[in-house]
Amino acid sequence: MNMPMGASVPNYAAMALEELDVSDPRMFQYDYWQALFARLREESPVHFQADSPAGPFWSVTRYEDIVAIECDTETFSSSPSISMLDPEPDMILRMFIAMDPPEHDDQRRAVHHVVAPRNLQEFETLIRERTVEVLEALPEDEPFDWVQLVSRDLTTKMLATLFDYPWDERNSLTEWSDMFTSDVRLTGGEGATREVIIEHITACLQRFTELWHERKGDGKDTFDLIRMLQADPNTENMVDDPLTYMGNIMLLIVGGNDTTRNSMSGGVVFLNQFPDEMSKVRQNPDLIPSMVSEIIRYQTPLPHMRRTATRDVEFAGKRIAKGEKVVLWYVSGNYDERMIERPNDFWVDRPSVRNHLSFGAGIHRCMGNRLAEMQLRILWEEVLKRFERIELVGEPQRTCNLFIRGFTQLPVRVTRFRS
């Protein structure tokens, strides 16, 4: 934890409850968030914060409370936003994850086929070929950045495949994904201004609108998300509603990138922190799928989702007023001692390992969860075949962001098996 000179970790235990700041992204950047959420789970599991850069909000920190709210879409709406931030009045991008039934169901259904079991089987060969290519090209016995050479590269290529995006332009997808989640109010002032974000959204919309019109009616039997939207009666004219089209493109870009990318990096960190767990997997590679689920829980790439109360309601003894923000802290629920045994341990053969909140719950449970798990499983299958050792050689650099919990740099060194 390399904190700036003069900075210190807040003493959450000594603060009054009303002084606790759940809106400071530095807790994720410097990895000291655990004590804050542990105290809230114990003393104030539904907690009101009156002031923050994103305005007042409620924090929900226990696993069962989070699931209850996720499943009550009539009382706790996903509209108008799934993050702490309210959308700008002239930039209310509409995406199905920020909708309620029945509109949510219609738009999600149009693209859900991309992760149907048959399609996942077809993806597996391609994902493995690319993973092998990336791993074989890594330098040996010299430091390199795992984020750039592995996590970012693999997820960018997968995004380009899902959209059938021009290959030589594929890095734009990851750049846009980073930009869409970098609002200064979520990043402690370190992110992008509204004007810069709108500039990137406009460029993204322009390019995807061009691709829509190029593909409309071209007769090609190509498998991609744009053609899926065109083929479904509920979304066939979505391009004519730019805010909805752009909202769903943004959702698919971010959803297809951040969870997988940051879990690919997190796994390296956790297996260095818990070497006995790495030994378990080396001795029994059949544990890799279980390990992947544990990586995703332990990382919790999206720390929160937000709902908005549609009416005055009493929940867990607190009066939540109509229109108030209710922030569901997945990162806390995934470490809730009431539901997760030994939550602070990274435990690759954990019982009921898939019972975590990183993919959400209810109707908004991540539709790409199986694809993300597949990418991570294949990565670790191929890593363990090739590398005798994969070790951290420097301090991980983490994102300063309330919505994305990830890594900006991960210095590692790998040693290959000798034949």
N, C-alpha and C positions, 0 to 999 in steps of 0.2 A: 504494500500500500504506500505508494510514493506521493504523499500529499504535499501541496505547496508549502513553502516556508511560512511559518506562523499559523497555519491552519491546524485544526485538531478535530478529532471525532467528538460529536456532541455526546454529553453524558445524559442519555435518554432517561436513565433510571432516576436522576435527580430533578428532572423537569416536571412542572405541573402538566397535567394532561392537555390543557388548552394551549400550552407552549410548544407541543410537539408539531413539527413541520413535516408533513408527509408529501410535500410538493418540491422538495429539494433534490434534484437529480444527482447531486454529488454523492449521495448515499450509495448509488449504483456505480458511479465512476470509481469510487475508492473502496467499494465493497464493505460498507459498514451498516447496511440496512437491517441486518438480522435482529439486533436488539430493539430497534424501533417497532418492528412488526410484532415481535414477541410480547412486548409490553401492551400494545394495542389489543392483541388477541386475548390477553389475560384480563386487562382492566377496562377496555373500552372497544369491544369488537365492532360496534357500529359508532363511528367517531366523527364528530362534526369539526371541520376546520373552517373558520370564518373568513380567513384571508389567505390568498395565494396568487401567484401570477395568472392563474386560470380562474380566479374567483373562488367563492365558497363551495365546499363540497363535503359529502359524507364519504368516509372510508369504511369499507366492509372487509374484514381481515380473516374471518374464520371460514373454513372449507364449506361446511354445511350451509352457512348463510349465503355464501356466494352462489352455490348451486340452487338454493331456493329462489334467489332473485333472478338468476339466469332463466329459470323455468316459468317465471311469472311475467310473461311478456305483456300482459294487459296492464299490469301495475307499473312495471319498470320497462320503459321503452328504449329501444336502441337508437331511436331518432331523437335529436338531430345529429348526434355525434357519438363515436365509440371511444374517443379520448377525452381527457379532462377539458380540452379546449372547446369552446363554442365556435362554430364556423363563422367566418366573416359573412355579413348579410349578402354581399354580392358574389360570394364564392361558396355557396352551399352545394357541395358535390354530393350527389346521391348515390350510395352504394348499397348492395343488398344486405351487407352486414350491419348497416345503420338503418334498416327497415324492419318492420314488424309484419307478421302474416296479415293478409295473404300475399302482399306484394313481394315480400322477402322470398317466399317459397317459389314464386314464379320465376324470379330472376336467378336464384341459386340453381334451380332445376335446369336452367338452360346450359349451364357450364359444368354441372356436376359430373357429366359423362366422362370428362377428361381424366377422372381418377377412378373410373369403373374398373373392376378387377381384371377384365380382359386387357384393358389399355395399360394397366400397371405391369402386367406380364410382358407386354411389348416394350415398355420403357426399360425394363430391367437390363436387357442386353446392352442397350445404348448407354445407360448410366454406368454399367460396369466397364465398358470400353473406354469411356471418357475418364473414369476414375483411375483406371490402370495407366492411361496415357499421362495424366497429371502426376501421379505418384512416381512413375518411372523417370520423369523429368526433374525430380527434386534433387538439389545438391546434397551430397553426402559428406558428413563430418565437417560441415561448416554451417554457421547460423543462417537462417532465413526466416521470413515472416510467413507463418502458416496461414494467417488471414488472407493475405494477398495471393499466395501461390496455390492454396488449396481451397479454403472455404469460399472465398469470393469467386474464384475462377469456376468452380464446379456449379455453384448456384446460378451464376450468370448464364452459363451454357444451358442449364435446365430451363431457365426462364425463356431464353431465346427459342428453345424447342417448343415449349408450351404455346407460345404465340406465333410460331413459324416466323420469327422476327429476322430481318436481314442480318446474317451472321457477322458481317464486318461492322455492324452498328450495335452489337449486343451489349457493349459496356454502358451504353446510354441507359439501359434498363436498370442496372444497379445504381448508377448515379442518380436517376430519378427516384428510385426507392429510398435512397439515403436522404434526398432532399425533401421528400414528402413528409418525413417524420422528424424534421430538424428544426421545427419552429422554436424561436428563442424562448418562448414561455415554457417549453418542455425541456430545454437544454441549459437552464441556468444562464441564459443570455449568450451562450456560445454558438448557437445555431444560426439559421438563416432568417432574414427579415421577411415580412409578408410579401414585399415587392419581389424579392429574389425567388421565393417559392412560387408565386404566381407566374413569373417568367418561365420557370421550368415546367409548371403544369401546362402552360400554353404551348410550349414546344412539344411536350408529350402528346397532348391532344391533337395537335396538327399532324404529327407523324402517324398516330393511330387512325386518324380520320382518313388520311391518304391510303393507308393499308386497307381499311374497310372498303373504300370505293374501288380499289384495285382488285379486291377479291370478290366483291358482290357479283354473283352470277357468272363467275369465271368457269364454272363447271368442274373445277378440280376437286377430286376426292381426297383432300388433304385434311389432316387431323390437327386442328388448332382452336384456341379459345375464340378468336375473332369469328371464324366460320361457324362455330357452335352458336354464338349469339345471333348470327344472321339466319341460322336454320330454325331457330325456335320462334313460334308465332308470338310469344310474349316479349321477345327482345329483337325481332327482325328489323325494327326501325329505330333501335336505340341510338344510332348515330345522329338522328335528327334531334335528340335531346342531349346536347353536349355535356351538361353538368352530370347527367346520369351516366352517360357513356364514360366520361372521364373518371367519375367516381368509382365505377366498377373496374376500369382498367387499373387505377391506382390500387384498389383493394387486391386485385390478382397479382400485381407486381410485388407489393409489399408482402402479401401472404405467401407468395411463392419464393421469397428470398430470405427474409430476416430470421424466421424460425430455424430454417435449415442451416443457413450460414453461421449463425451464432452458436447453434448446438454443435456443429462441426468443430468449432474452435473450443467451446466449453469442454467437450469430451477430452481433449488433449490436456487441459488444465486439471480436470478432476482425476484423470488416471495417473497424473504425476503427483497429485496431492494424496492419493490413496493407492499406493503401489501394490498393496495386497489384493485389491480388486482387479488390477491389471493382471496379476498372477493368476487369479481365478479364471479370467477369460482366456488367457494364453493356454492354460491347462484344459479348458473346456470351451472351445469356440461356439458351442451350441448356446452359450449364454449371451452371445452378441445381441440378439433381438431384445432380451431383457435389459441388457446394458444400455441399449439405445433409448428405451423408455425412461430409464433412470437418468440418463444424460438430459433428456428433454425436461423432466421434472426438476432436476437440480439446477439447470440453467434458467428455466422459465423465461424464454426469450421476449415475451410480451408481458411486462410486469402487471399491467392493468387493462381493464376494459371499463367503460363508463355506461351507465344507464341513466335515464331521466324519469323521475316519478310522474305518472300521468294523473295522479290524484293525491290528496292528503292520505297518508297511510301510517299506521303504527307498525314498526318492524323491530323485533328484538328489544322492545321496550322504549324505542325512540320514535318521536313524531317527525316524520319526513313530509315536508310540504310539497304540494304539486309544483312541478317545474324544477325542483332541486336536483342537483347532480349526485349520483350515487356511484362511487368508484369502487369496482371490484378488484381487489388486489390478489391476483392469481399467485404472485410471488410469495405472498403470505399464506394463502390457502395451501400451497404446495409444501409448506413447512409447519402445518398445523399439527401439533402433538396429539390433538384429539382424534385425528383421522389417519395420520401418517406415523407409523412406528419408526423410531430413531430418525426423525426427519433431517437432522443435520449431518447424518452419515450418507456418503455416497456408497450405495449398496447394490451391486450389479445383479444379485439373485434375490432381490427384494420380493416378498410375497405381494400379489396383486399389484404388480409394478405399473400397470397401465392406468391405475386409478389416480390420475393426477389432473390438474386443471390447466396445464399449459395449452391445451387445445380448446379450452372453454367447456361449456356444457349446454345441454338443451338444443334448441333449433340452430344456434349459432356455433355449435361445435365445428371446429375447423374441417372443411371438406377435404383438404389436402393432407390430412394427418398421415394416411397410409403412404402417400408418396414421400413425405418428409422422412418417415421411418425407414422406407426402403433406401433412400439415398444415404442415410446415416449407416444403415446395416451394411450396405455394399462397401462404403468407405472403410469401415472397420474390418470387414472381412479381408479386403485387399491390403490394408495397413499391416495387419497381423501376419499376413503371408510374407511380407517383404522386409519388415523392419524389426530388428532385434531390440532396438531401443528408440524411443521418441521422447526427447527430454526438453523441458523448458530451460532456456539459457538466459532468461531475463524476465523482468516483471511484466505480466500481461498489462496492456493498456486497454481500459474499458471505456465504453461510450458514456457520455454525460447526457442521459436522456431518460425521461420518465416513462416513455412508451416503448422504447426498444432497449433491451438489456443485452449488451453484446460486447464485442471486442473490436478495437481499431488496429491493434498490433499484438502479435503473439510470437515472440522470438523462440525458435526451437532448433534442435539439431537431431538428425536421424542417423541411425547406423543400420545398414542392411545386413541381412543374414549372409554369411559366407558359405558358398557351395563346397 
